[in-house]
């Protein structure tokens, strides 16, 4: 087998897209299999694909040098967050073409996820930050835990200057999000804003970008919504709503999967979800002699995997990216319209203000009721997350 498998060498080993009149939806884009198959594959290949790796520097200096067997949800968290950074710095229309020279911002995004301790969103950072969430290094994460950890890590990423909101209790509170995204305009002009400290910038990111972003009216929003769509299997009443999430232009996809096997879902066709699978172990990547980072192994160059929506574990996190306030307002309108469709059960509630009975929405409760833990089998989160169970 050659060291680098191309799409051509793999195309017969993976099941291709079905010949169907059903539209294919990939992260807010609609395609036809009959007329746009190459465009579909190019869109999928352009997503950053993070898999298990081996022989990277030991986590924490003495910990694991591979995440095989335990890091799949961490890799899915990296993928959904990488998609947010791609939208932020490159745009949704950006495409990766093998052998074509990419712009610096592409490598800045990729470098933020490389397997070393000083990359913003590396497996090292996620695993070590997870210790503060009650997770020992090498322990399984659920979608909610990885979302909470990524939110904390994003505060160090001054280059991207993201506002990360995790909507708990199945409720998105618009007032909270607006407050979060407009918080950097609390300065009374540029002079009042503290200078960006160069020592908190990793990976050689441009210092002036952080200063410029502080003066904008709206921090780009990454909205992650952890949900449980049933007890032991997904309640089919939510399936149409889930599909609609992939149709929205703000879609970042969904992290979830089957019990103990995490996937990054980027779209659907018919009754099947389309996903990127992290369960392949590749060698860790080092910059070459000229300082360039070989990037082919970060792009899935064969037709993506598919699975029936009915097989989805009910514990998921749905992601959206709103680059501007207009994007967020448009997203709110789409969610409101969706709630009016007959026969479609909302997966979460959209409200203007926080209901009075809520606790702090971003505090993760790591001590679920023991009777719940006994009743639920070992799903993604049966032992590490406390969700309100959604039901009809």
Order of alpha helices (4+ residues) and beta strands (2+ residues): alpha-beta-beta-alpha-beta-alpha-alpha-alpha-alpha-beta-beta-alpha-alpha-beta-alpha-beta-beta-beta-beta-beta-beta-alpha-beta-alpha
